[in-house]
Amino acid sequence: MKINSKKDYKFFLEADLKALNIIPSLKNKLFHDIWTFQKNLRKLEYFINCKHSALAKLLTIFLRLKLRRQGRKLGFSIPPNAFGPGLSIAHAGTIVVNSNAKIGSNCRIHVCVNIGADINDGSKAPKIGDSCYIGPGVKVYGDIEIGSNVGMGANAVVNKSFGSNLTIAGVPAKIISHSGPLNYRDISK
């Protein structure tokens, strides 16, 4: 799912705000760096997907530069249209996502995560389902698919496809439980 209208844009913002579990206050608007990054990411997605005038193209360039600057400050390299609604970035720190990766709704992602491309074909990147938890230090790469409701334990190296409703961990990752994050923690709130 991606932003295709102003209604979608507002829905994504509300879902992200809810996932981050922050109150929409003046203080958070001014000082919550991750929320500011996510708002600008969603605004860029809106302009890329919905606005095609000459002025919109200029604003898109401005938003890309602004997002890049914010990303460098926070350690994020997250391209537009990679995450569905309900993105929750746990805290600042290195997060690198390939521009061809697709991650579903209600994803919680932690520091030192890399979601990268296939070694032989840089255009093939992971597809991750809805309601996934990506723990600190997780590396997910290659032309693989991860189902919905999957928890990825800290420092897991995920290089093959997995189904839904699982917890995976280890190097290389393997199934450690047939229970996903929605079963032990409701990340959809």
GUMAR-39251 format. One record per residue: residue in one letter; x, y, z of N, C-alpha, C in turn; residue number from 1. Coordinates in Angstrom, 1 decimal, padded with zeros to 4 digits. Atoms other than C-alpha are relative to their C-alpha. Example, Ala and Ser with C-alpha at 12.3 -4.5 7.8 and 13.67 -1.06 7.14 Angstrom:
+---------+--------+--------+--------+--------+--------+--------+--------+--------+--------+-----+
: residuo :     nx :     ny :     nz :    cax :    cay :    caz :     cx :     cy :     cz : num :
+---------+--------+--------+--------+--------+--------+--------+--------+--------+--------+-----+
:       a :  000.9 : -001.2 :  000.0 :  012.3 : -004.5 :  007.8 :  000.9 :  001.2 :  000.0 :   1 :
:       s : -000.9 : -001.1 :  000.0 :  013.7 : -001.1 :  007.1 : -000.8 :  001.1 :  000.8 :   2 :
+---------+--------+--------+--------+--------+--------+--------+--------+--------+--------+-----+
This chain:
+---------+--------+--------+--------+--------+--------+--------+--------+--------+--------+-----+
: residuo :     nx :     ny :     nz :    cax :    cay :    caz :     cx :     cy :     cz : num :
+---------+--------+--------+--------+--------+--------+--------+--------+--------+--------+-----+
:       m :  000.8 : -001.2 :  000.0 :  000.0 :  000.0 :  000.0 :  000.9 :  001.2 :  000.0 :   1 :
:       k : -000.8 : -001.3 :  000.0 :  001.3 :  003.5 : -000.8 : -001.0 :  001.1 : -000.1 :   2 :
:       i :  000.8 : -001.2 :  000.0 :  000.0 :  007.0 : -000.6 : -000.4 :  000.4 : -001.4 :   3 :
:       n :  000.6 : -000.3 :  001.3 : -002.3 :  007.7 : -003.6 : -000.9 :  001.2 :  000.0 :   4 :
:       s :  000.9 : -001.1 : -000.1 : -004.4 :  010.6 : -002.3 :  000.3 :  000.7 :  001.3 :   5 :
:       k : -000.1 : -000.8 : -001.3 : -004.6 :  013.3 :  000.4 : -000.6 : -000.8 :  001.2 :   6 :
:       k :  000.6 :  000.9 : -001.0 : -006.9 :  010.9 :  002.3 :  001.0 : -001.1 :  000.5 :   7 :
:       d : -001.0 :  001.0 : -000.3 : -004.2 :  008.2 :  002.2 :  001.1 :  000.6 :  000.8 :   8 :
:       y : -001.0 : -000.8 : -000.7 : -001.6 :  010.8 :  003.3 : -000.3 :  000.2 :  001.4 :   9 :
:       k :  000.5 : -000.2 : -001.4 : -003.6 :  011.7 :  006.4 : -000.1 : -001.3 :  000.7 :  10 :
:       f :  000.1 :  001.3 : -000.6 : -004.3 :  008.0 :  007.1 :  001.4 : -000.5 :  000.4 :  11 :
:       f : -001.4 :  000.4 : -000.3 : -000.5 :  007.2 :  007.0 :  000.5 :  000.8 :  001.2 :  12 :
:       l : -000.5 : -000.8 : -001.1 :  000.3 :  010.1 :  009.3 : -000.6 : -000.4 :  001.3 :  13 :
:       e :  000.6 :  000.4 : -001.2 : -002.3 :  009.1 :  011.8 :  000.4 : -001.4 :  000.5 :  14 :
:       a : -000.5 :  001.4 : -000.4 : -001.2 :  005.4 :  011.7 :  001.4 :  000.1 :  000.5 :  15 :
:       d : -001.4 : -000.1 : -000.5 :  002.5 :  006.4 :  012.1 :  000.0 :  000.7 :  001.4 :  16 :
:       l :  000.1 : -000.6 : -001.3 :  001.6 :  008.7 :  015.0 : -000.5 : -000.9 :  001.1 :  17 :
:       k :  000.5 :  001.0 : -000.9 : -000.4 :  006.0 :  016.7 :  001.1 : -001.1 :  000.3 :  18 :
:       a : -001.0 :  001.1 : -000.2 :  002.4 :  003.4 :  016.1 :  001.2 :  000.5 :  000.9 :  19 :
:       l : -001.1 : -000.6 : -000.8 :  005.0 :  005.8 :  017.6 : -000.4 :  000.2 :  001.5 :  20 :
:       n :  000.6 : -000.2 : -001.3 :  002.7 :  006.2 :  020.6 :  000.4 :  001.3 :  000.6 :  21 :
:       i : -000.3 : -001.3 : -000.5 :  003.3 :  009.9 :  020.9 : -001.3 :  000.9 : -000.1 :  22 :
:       i :  001.1 : -000.9 :  000.0 :  000.8 :  012.7 :  021.7 :  000.3 :  001.1 : -001.0 :  23 :
:       p : -000.3 : -001.1 :  000.9 :  000.4 :  015.3 :  018.9 : -000.1 :  001.3 :  000.7 :  24 :
:       s : -000.1 : -001.3 : -000.7 :  001.5 :  018.3 :  020.9 :  001.0 :  000.9 : -000.6 :  25 :
:       l : -000.9 : -001.0 :  000.5 :  003.4 :  021.4 :  020.1 :  001.5 : -000.4 :  000.3 :  26 :
:       k : -001.3 :  000.5 : -000.4 :  006.4 :  020.0 :  022.0 :  000.5 : -001.1 : -000.9 :  27 :
:       n : -000.5 :  001.1 :  000.9 :  006.5 :  016.8 :  019.9 :  000.1 :  000.5 : -001.4 :  28 :
:       k : -000.2 : -000.5 :  001.3 :  006.0 :  018.8 :  016.7 :  001.3 :  000.7 : -000.2 :  29 :
:       l : -001.2 : -000.8 :  000.1 :  009.0 :  020.9 :  017.5 :  001.3 : -000.9 :  000.3 :  30 :
:       f : -001.2 :  000.6 : -000.6 :  011.3 :  018.4 :  019.3 :  000.1 : -001.5 : -000.2 :  31 :
:       h :  000.0 :  001.4 :  000.2 :  010.4 :  014.8 :  018.3 :  000.6 : -000.3 : -001.4 :  32 :
:       d : -000.7 :  000.1 :  001.3 :  013.1 :  014.2 :  015.6 : -000.5 : -001.2 : -000.8 :  33 :
:       i :  000.5 :  001.2 :  000.8 :  011.8 :  010.7 :  014.6 : -001.4 :  000.3 : -000.6 :  34 :
:       w :  001.3 : -000.4 :  000.5 :  008.2 :  012.0 :  014.2 :  000.2 :  001.0 : -001.1 :  35 :
:       t : -000.3 : -001.0 :  001.0 :  009.5 :  015.0 :  012.2 :  000.5 : -000.7 : -001.3 :  36 :
:       f : -000.6 :  000.7 :  001.2 :  011.5 :  012.6 :  009.9 : -001.2 : -000.8 : -000.7 :  37 :
:       q :  001.1 :  000.8 :  000.6 :  008.4 :  010.3 :  009.4 : -001.0 :  000.9 : -000.7 :  38 :
:       k :  001.0 : -000.9 :  000.7 :  006.1 :  013.3 :  008.6 :  000.6 :  000.4 : -001.3 :  39 :
:       n : -000.6 : -000.4 :  001.3 :  008.6 :  014.5 :  006.0 :  000.1 : -001.1 : -001.0 :  40 :
:       l :  000.0 :  001.2 :  000.9 :  008.9 :  011.0 :  004.6 : -001.3 : -000.2 : -000.7 :  41 :
:       r :  001.3 :  000.2 :  000.5 :  005.2 :  010.7 :  004.2 : -000.4 :  001.2 : -000.9 :  42 :
:       k :  000.3 : -001.1 :  000.9 :  004.9 :  014.2 :  002.7 :  000.7 : -000.2 : -001.3 :  43 :
:       l : -000.7 :  000.3 :  001.3 :  007.6 :  013.3 :  000.1 : -000.7 : -001.1 : -000.8 :  44 :
:       e :  000.7 :  001.1 :  000.7 :  005.7 :  010.1 : -000.7 : -001.3 :  000.6 : -000.7 :  45 :
:       y :  001.3 : -000.7 :  000.6 :  002.5 :  012.2 : -001.2 :  000.4 :  000.7 : -001.2 :  46 :
:       f : -000.4 : -000.8 :  001.2 :  004.3 :  014.6 : -003.6 :  000.5 : -000.9 : -001.1 :  47 :
:       i : -000.5 :  000.9 :  001.1 :  006.0 :  011.8 : -005.5 : -001.2 : -000.7 : -000.7 :  48 :
:       n :  001.1 :  000.9 :  000.5 :  002.8 :  009.7 : -005.9 : -001.2 :  000.8 : -000.6 :  49 :
:       c :  001.3 : -000.7 :  000.3 :  000.1 :  012.4 : -006.3 :  000.2 :  001.4 : -000.7 :  50 :
:       k : -000.2 : -001.3 :  000.5 :  001.6 :  015.7 : -007.4 :  000.9 :  000.0 : -001.2 :  51 :
:       h : -000.9 :  000.1 :  001.2 :  003.0 :  016.2 : -010.9 :  000.2 :  001.4 : -000.7 :  52 :
:       s : -000.2 : -001.4 :  000.6 :  003.0 :  020.0 : -011.6 :  001.5 :  000.3 :  000.2 :  53 :
:       a : -001.4 : -000.5 :  000.0 :  006.3 :  021.9 : -012.1 :  000.4 :  000.4 :  001.4 :  54 :
:       l : -000.3 : -000.4 : -001.4 :  006.0 :  023.4 : -008.6 :  000.1 : -001.2 :  000.9 :  55 :
:       a : -000.1 :  001.2 : -000.8 :  005.4 :  020.0 : -007.1 :  001.3 : -000.7 : -000.2 :  56 :
:       k : -001.3 :  000.6 :  000.2 :  008.5 :  018.7 : -008.7 :  001.1 :  000.7 :  000.7 :  57 :
:       l : -001.0 : -000.8 : -000.8 :  010.5 :  021.6 : -007.1 : -000.1 : -000.3 :  001.4 :  58 :
:       l :  000.3 :  000.4 : -001.4 :  008.9 :  020.8 : -003.8 :  000.5 : -001.4 :  000.4 :  59 :
:       t : -000.5 :  001.3 : -000.2 :  009.8 :  017.2 : -004.2 :  001.5 :  000.0 :  000.2 :  60 :
:       i : -001.5 : -000.2 : -000.1 :  013.5 :  018.1 : -004.7 :  000.3 :  000.5 :  001.4 :  61 :
:       f : -000.3 : -000.6 : -001.3 :  013.4 :  020.3 : -001.6 : -000.3 : -001.0 :  001.1 :  62 :
:       l :  000.3 :  001.0 : -001.0 :  011.7 :  017.5 :  000.4 :  001.1 : -001.1 :  000.1 :  63 :
:       r : -001.1 :  001.1 :  000.0 :  014.3 :  014.9 : -000.7 :  001.2 :  000.5 :  000.7 :  64 :
:       l : -001.2 : -000.5 : -000.7 :  017.1 :  017.2 :  000.4 : -000.2 :  000.1 :  001.5 :  65 :
:       k :  000.3 : -000.1 : -001.4 :  015.4 :  017.9 :  003.7 :  000.0 : -001.3 :  000.7 :  66 :
:       l :  000.0 :  001.4 : -000.6 :  014.8 :  014.2 :  004.3 :  001.4 : -000.6 :  000.1 :  67 :
:       r : -001.4 :  000.5 :  000.0 :  018.4 :  013.4 :  003.4 :  000.8 :  000.6 :  001.2 :  68 :
:       r : -000.7 : -000.7 : -001.1 :  019.7 :  016.0 :  005.9 : -000.5 : -000.6 :  001.3 :  69 :
:       q :  000.5 :  000.6 : -001.2 :  017.4 :  014.7 :  008.6 :  000.5 : -001.4 :  000.2 :  70 :
:       g : -000.5 :  001.4 : -000.1 :  018.3 :  011.1 :  007.8 :  001.4 : -000.1 :  000.4 :  71 :
:       r : -001.4 :  000.1 : -000.4 :  022.0 :  011.8 :  008.1 :  000.1 :  000.3 :  001.5 :  72 :
:       k :  000.0 : -000.4 : -001.4 :  021.4 :  013.5 :  011.5 : -000.4 : -001.2 :  000.9 :  73 :
:       l :  000.5 :  001.1 : -000.8 :  019.4 :  010.5 :  012.8 :  000.6 : -001.4 : -000.3 :  74 :
:       g : -000.6 :  001.2 :  000.4 :  021.3 :  007.8 :  010.9 : -000.9 : -000.9 : -000.8 :  75 :
:       f :  001.0 :  000.7 :  000.8 :  018.4 :  006.8 :  008.7 :  000.3 :  000.1 : -001.5 :  76 :
:       s :  000.0 :  000.0 :  001.4 :  018.6 :  005.9 :  005.0 : -001.2 : -000.8 : -000.4 :  77 :
:       i :  001.3 :  000.7 :  000.3 :  015.0 :  005.1 :  004.3 : -000.6 :  000.7 : -001.2 :  78 :
:       p :  000.6 : -000.5 :  001.2 :  013.6 :  005.6 :  000.8 : -001.5 :  000.2 :  000.1 :  79 :
:       p :  001.4 : -000.1 :  000.0 :  010.1 :  006.8 :  000.0 : -000.7 : -001.3 : -000.5 :  80 :
:       n :  000.8 :  001.1 :  000.5 :  007.4 :  004.2 : -000.6 :  000.5 : -001.4 :  000.4 :  81 :
:       a : -000.5 :  001.3 : -000.5 :  009.2 :  001.4 :  001.3 : -000.9 : -000.6 :  001.1 :  82 :
:       f :  000.8 :  000.5 : -001.2 :  007.0 :  001.2 :  004.4 : -001.5 :  000.3 : -000.2 :  83 :
:       g :  001.5 : -000.3 : -000.1 :  003.2 :  000.9 :  004.8 : -000.3 :  000.9 :  001.1 :  84 :
:       p :  000.4 : -000.9 : -001.1 :  001.2 :  002.9 :  007.3 :  000.3 : -000.7 :  001.3 :  85 :
:       g : -000.3 :  000.5 : -001.3 :  002.0 :  002.5 :  011.0 :  001.4 : -000.3 :  000.3 :  86 :
:       l : -001.5 :  000.2 : -000.2 :  005.8 :  002.7 :  010.8 :  000.3 :  000.6 :  001.4 :  87 :
:       s : -000.5 : -000.4 : -001.3 :  007.4 :  002.9 :  014.2 :  001.5 : -000.2 :  000.1 :  88 :
:       i : -001.5 :  000.1 : -000.1 :  011.1 :  003.7 :  014.3 :  000.3 :  000.2 :  001.5 :  89 :
:       a : -000.1 :  000.0 : -001.5 :  012.1 :  002.9 :  017.9 :  000.9 :  001.1 :  000.5 :  90 :
:       h : -000.9 : -001.1 : -000.4 :  015.0 :  005.4 :  018.2 :  001.0 :  000.3 : -001.1 :  91 :
:       a : -001.0 : -000.4 :  001.0 :  017.7 :  007.2 :  016.3 :  001.2 : -001.0 :  000.0 :  92 :
:       g : -001.1 :  000.9 :  000.2 :  020.6 :  005.1 :  014.9 : -000.1 : -000.5 : -001.4 :  93 :
:       t : -000.2 :  000.5 :  001.4 :  021.7 :  003.4 :  011.7 : -001.2 : -000.9 : -000.4 :  94 :
:       i :  001.0 :  000.8 :  000.7 :  018.8 :  002.1 :  009.6 :  000.2 :  000.2 : -001.5 :  95 :
:       v : -000.2 : -000.1 :  001.4 :  019.5 :  001.4 :  006.0 : -001.0 : -001.0 : -000.7 :  96 :
:       v :  001.0 :  000.8 :  000.7 :  016.7 :  000.2 :  003.6 :  000.2 :  000.2 : -001.5 :  97 :
:       n : -000.1 : -000.1 :  001.5 :  017.1 : -000.6 : -000.1 : -001.3 :  000.6 : -000.6 :  98 :
:       s :  001.2 : -000.7 :  000.6 :  014.8 :  001.4 : -002.3 : -000.9 : -001.0 : -000.7 :  99 :
:       n :  000.9 :  001.0 :  000.6 :  013.3 : -001.8 : -003.8 : -000.6 : -000.9 :  001.0 : 100 :
:       a :  000.6 :  000.7 : -001.1 :  012.4 : -003.2 : -000.4 : -001.5 :  000.4 :  000.2 : 101 :
:       k :  001.3 : -000.4 : -000.3 :  008.7 : -003.3 :  000.5 : -000.4 : -000.6 :  001.3 : 102 :
:       i :  000.4 :  000.4 : -001.4 :  007.5 : -003.5 :  004.1 : -001.4 :  000.4 :  000.2 : 103 :
:       g :  001.4 : -000.2 : -000.2 :  003.9 : -003.8 :  005.1 : -000.3 :  001.0 :  001.1 : 104 :
:       s :  000.4 : -000.9 : -001.0 :  001.9 : -001.9 :  007.6 :  000.4 : -000.4 :  001.4 : 105 :
:       n : -000.2 :  000.3 : -001.4 :  002.5 : -001.7 :  011.4 :  001.4 : -000.7 :  000.2 : 106 :
:       c : -001.4 :  000.6 : -000.2 :  006.3 : -002.4 :  011.2 :  000.7 :  000.8 :  001.2 : 107 :
:       r : -000.8 : -000.7 : -001.0 :  008.4 : -001.6 :  014.3 :  001.4 : -000.4 : -000.3 : 108 :
:       i : -001.3 :  000.2 :  000.4 :  012.0 : -001.2 :  013.4 :  001.0 :  000.6 :  001.0 : 109 :
:       h : -001.0 : -000.5 : -001.0 :  015.1 : -000.8 :  015.7 :  001.3 :  000.4 : -000.7 : 110 :
:       v : -001.3 : -000.5 :  000.4 :  018.6 :  000.5 :  015.4 :  000.9 : -001.1 : -000.6 : 111 :
:       c : -001.0 :  000.8 :  000.7 :  021.4 : -001.0 :  013.2 : -000.6 : -001.1 : -000.8 : 112 :
:       v :  000.6 :  001.0 :  000.9 :  019.0 : -002.7 :  010.8 :  000.4 :  000.3 : -001.4 : 113 :
:       n : -000.3 : -000.1 :  001.4 :  019.9 : -003.3 :  007.2 : -000.9 : -000.9 : -000.8 : 114 :
:       i :  000.9 :  000.7 :  000.9 :  017.3 : -004.3 :  004.6 :  000.6 :  000.2 : -001.4 : 115 :
:       g : -000.8 : -000.2 :  001.2 :  019.4 : -004.9 :  001.5 : -000.4 : -000.9 : -001.1 : 116 :
:       a :  000.3 :  000.7 :  001.2 :  019.4 : -006.2 : -002.0 :  000.7 : -001.3 : -000.2 : 117 :
:       d : -000.6 :  001.2 :  000.4 :  020.3 : -009.5 : -003.6 :  001.4 :  000.3 : -000.5 : 118 :
:       i : -001.3 : -000.2 :  000.4 :  024.0 : -009.9 : -004.1 :  000.2 :  000.0 : -001.5 : 119 :
:       n : -000.2 :  000.1 :  001.5 :  023.6 : -010.8 : -007.8 : -000.9 :  001.0 : -000.8 : 120 :
:       d :  001.0 : -000.9 :  000.7 :  020.7 : -008.4 : -008.7 : -000.5 :  001.0 :  001.0 : 121 :
:       g :  000.3 : -001.1 : -000.9 :  020.5 : -005.1 : -006.9 : -001.5 :  000.5 :  000.0 : 122 :
:       s :  001.4 : -000.4 :  000.1 :  016.9 : -004.6 : -008.0 : -000.9 : -001.0 :  000.8 : 123 :
:       k :  000.8 :  000.9 : -000.7 :  015.7 : -007.6 : -006.0 :  000.3 :  000.2 :  001.5 : 124 :
:       a : -000.1 : -000.3 : -001.4 :  015.1 : -006.8 : -002.3 : -001.1 : -000.7 :  000.7 : 125 :
:       p :  001.0 :  000.7 : -000.8 :  013.1 : -008.3 :  000.6 : -001.4 :  000.7 : -000.1 : 126 :
:       k :  001.4 : -000.4 : -000.2 :  009.3 : -008.1 :  000.8 : -000.4 : -000.5 :  001.4 : 127 :
:       i :  000.4 :  000.4 : -001.4 :  008.1 : -008.1 :  004.4 : -001.4 :  000.4 :  000.2 : 128 :
:       g :  001.4 : -000.1 : -000.2 :  004.5 : -008.5 :  005.5 : -000.4 :  001.0 :  001.0 : 129 :
:       d :  000.6 : -000.9 : -001.0 :  002.3 : -006.6 :  007.9 :  000.4 : -000.4 :  001.5 : 130 :
:       s : -000.2 :  000.2 : -001.4 :  002.8 : -006.3 :  011.7 :  001.2 : -000.8 :  000.4 : 131 :
:       c : -001.3 :  000.7 : -000.3 :  006.4 : -007.3 :  011.8 :  000.8 :  000.9 :  001.0 : 132 :
:       y : -000.9 : -000.6 : -001.0 :  008.9 : -006.5 :  014.5 :  001.4 : -000.3 : -000.5 : 133 :
:       i : -001.4 :  000.2 :  000.5 :  012.5 : -006.0 :  013.3 :  000.9 :  000.5 :  001.1 : 134 :
:       g : -000.8 : -000.4 : -001.2 :  014.8 : -006.1 :  016.3 :  001.4 :  000.6 : -000.3 : 135 :
:       p : -001.2 : -000.7 :  000.2 :  018.1 : -004.3 :  016.8 :  001.1 : -000.9 : -000.7 : 136 :
:       g : -001.1 :  000.7 :  000.6 :  020.9 : -005.3 :  014.5 : -000.4 : -001.0 : -001.1 : 137 :
:       v :  000.5 :  001.0 :  001.0 :  018.8 : -007.4 :  012.1 :  000.5 :  000.4 : -001.4 : 138 :
:       k : -000.4 : -000.1 :  001.4 :  020.1 : -007.9 :  008.6 : -000.9 : -000.9 : -000.9 : 139 :
:       v :  000.9 :  000.7 :  000.9 :  017.6 : -008.9 :  005.9 :  000.4 :  000.3 : -001.4 : 140 :
:       y : -000.5 : -000.3 :  001.3 :  018.8 : -009.3 :  002.4 : -000.4 : -001.1 : -001.0 : 141 :
:       g :  000.3 :  000.9 :  001.0 :  018.1 : -010.9 : -000.9 : -001.4 :  000.1 : -000.6 : 142 :
:       d :  001.3 :  000.1 :  000.7 :  015.2 : -011.7 : -003.1 : -000.9 : -001.0 :  000.8 : 143 :
:       i :  000.8 :  000.8 : -000.9 :  013.1 : -013.1 : -000.2 : -001.3 :  000.6 :  000.4 : 144 :
:       e :  001.2 : -000.5 : -000.5 :  009.7 : -012.8 :  001.3 : -000.2 : -000.5 :  001.5 : 145 :
:       i :  000.3 :  000.3 : -001.4 :  008.8 : -012.6 :  005.0 : -001.5 :  000.2 :  000.2 : 146 :
:       g :  001.4 : -000.1 : -000.1 :  005.2 : -013.2 :  005.9 : -000.4 :  001.1 :  001.1 : 147 :
:       s :  000.5 : -000.9 : -001.0 :  003.0 : -011.1 :  008.2 :  000.1 : -000.6 :  001.5 : 148 :
:       n :  000.0 :  000.4 : -001.4 :  003.2 : -011.2 :  012.1 :  001.3 : -000.8 :  000.2 : 149 :
:       v : -001.3 :  000.7 : -000.2 :  006.9 : -012.1 :  012.1 :  000.9 :  000.9 :  000.9 : 150 :
:       g : -001.0 : -000.7 : -000.8 :  009.3 : -011.1 :  014.9 :  001.4 : -000.5 : -000.4 : 151 :
:       m : -001.4 :  000.4 :  000.3 :  013.0 : -011.0 :  014.0 :  000.9 :  000.4 :  001.2 : 152 :
:       g : -000.8 : -000.2 : -001.2 :  015.3 : -011.3 :  017.0 :  001.2 :  000.8 : -000.3 : 153 :
:       a : -001.1 : -000.8 :  000.1 :  018.2 : -009.1 :  017.7 :  001.2 : -000.7 : -000.7 : 154 :
:       n : -001.2 :  000.4 :  000.8 :  021.2 : -009.5 :  015.3 : -000.3 : -001.2 : -000.9 : 155 :
:       a :  000.3 :  001.1 :  000.9 :  019.4 : -012.1 :  013.2 :  000.5 :  000.4 : -001.4 : 156 :
:       v : -000.4 : -000.1 :  001.4 :  020.7 : -012.6 :  009.6 : -001.0 : -000.8 : -000.8 : 157 :
:       v :  001.1 :  000.6 :  000.8 :  017.7 : -013.3 :  007.4 :  000.3 :  000.0 : -001.5 : 158 :
:       n : -000.4 :  000.1 :  001.4 :  018.7 : -014.6 :  004.0 : -000.8 : -001.0 : -000.8 : 159 :
:       k :  000.9 :  000.9 :  000.7 :  015.8 : -016.9 :  003.1 : -001.4 :  000.4 :  000.5 : 160 :
:       s :  001.4 : -000.4 : -000.2 :  012.0 : -016.6 :  003.0 : -000.5 : -000.8 :  001.2 : 161 :
:       f :  000.7 :  000.6 : -001.1 :  009.8 : -017.3 :  006.0 : -001.5 :  000.3 : -000.2 : 162 :
:       g :  001.5 : -000.2 :  000.0 :  006.0 : -017.7 :  006.4 : -000.4 :  001.0 :  001.0 : 163 :
:       s :  000.6 : -001.0 : -000.9 :  003.7 : -015.8 :  008.7 : -000.1 : -000.6 :  001.4 : 164 :
:       n :  000.2 :  000.4 : -001.4 :  003.1 : -015.9 :  012.5 :  001.2 : -000.8 :  000.6 : 165 :
:       l : -001.3 :  000.7 : -000.5 :  006.7 : -016.8 :  013.5 :  000.8 :  001.0 :  000.8 : 166 :
:       t : -001.1 : -000.8 : -000.5 :  009.6 : -015.5 :  015.5 :  001.2 : -000.7 : -000.5 : 167 :
:       i : -001.2 :  000.6 :  000.5 :  012.9 : -016.0 :  013.9 :  001.2 :  000.7 :  000.6 : 168 :
:       a : -001.3 : -000.6 : -000.6 :  016.5 : -015.4 :  015.2 :  001.1 : -000.9 : -000.4 : 169 :
:       g : -001.3 :  000.8 :  000.2 :  020.1 : -016.5 :  014.8 :  000.7 :  000.4 : -001.3 : 170 :
:       v : -000.9 : -000.2 :  001.1 :  022.8 : -016.5 :  012.2 :  000.4 : -001.3 : -000.6 : 171 :
:       p :  001.1 : -000.6 :  000.6 :  021.5 : -017.6 :  009.8 : -001.3 : -000.2 :  000.7 : 172 :
:       a :  001.3 :  000.0 : -000.8 :  017.9 : -017.0 :  011.0 : -000.7 : -001.3 : -000.2 : 173 :
:       k :  000.9 :  001.2 :  000.1 :  015.7 : -020.0 :  011.8 : -001.1 :  000.3 :  001.0 : 174 :
:       i :  001.2 : -000.1 : -000.8 :  012.3 : -020.4 :  013.4 :  000.3 : -000.4 :  001.4 : 175 :
:       i : -000.2 :  000.3 : -001.4 :  012.5 : -020.2 :  017.2 : -001.4 : -000.1 :  000.7 : 176 :
:       s :  001.4 :  000.1 : -000.6 :  008.7 : -019.9 :  017.8 : -001.0 :  000.1 : -001.1 : 177 :
:       h :  001.1 : -000.1 :  001.0 :  005.5 : -020.4 :  015.9 : -001.1 :  001.0 :  000.6 : 178 :
:       s :  000.9 : -001.0 : -000.5 :  004.1 : -017.3 :  017.6 :  000.7 :  001.3 : -000.4 : 179 :
:       g : -000.6 : -001.3 :  000.5 :  004.6 : -013.8 :  016.1 : -000.3 :  001.1 :  001.0 : 180 :
:       p :  000.1 : -001.2 : -000.9 :  004.7 : -010.3 :  017.7 : -001.4 :  000.3 :  000.4 : 181 :
:       l :  001.4 : -000.3 : -000.4 :  000.9 : -009.9 :  017.7 : -000.5 : -000.9 :  001.1 : 182 :
:       n :  000.4 :  000.9 : -001.1 :  000.7 : -012.9 :  020.0 :  000.6 :  000.3 :  001.3 : 183 :
:       y : -000.6 : -000.3 : -001.3 :  003.1 : -011.6 :  022.6 :  000.1 :  001.5 :  000.3 : 184 :
:       r :  000.1 : -001.5 : -000.2 :  002.8 : -007.8 :  022.1 : -000.7 :  000.6 : -001.1 : 185 :
:       d :  000.9 : -000.5 :  001.0 :  000.2 : -005.9 :  020.3 :  000.7 :  001.3 : -000.6 : 186 :
:       i : -000.6 : -001.1 :  000.7 :  002.3 : -003.7 :  017.9 : -000.9 :  000.8 : -000.9 : 187 :
:       s :  000.9 : -000.7 :  000.9 : -000.7 : -002.7 :  015.9 : -000.7 :  001.2 :  000.7 : 188 :
:       k :  000.5 : -001.1 : -000.8 : -001.7 : -000.2 :  018.7 :  000.7 :  001.3 : -000.3 : 189 :
+---------+--------+--------+--------+--------+--------+--------+--------+--------+--------+-----+
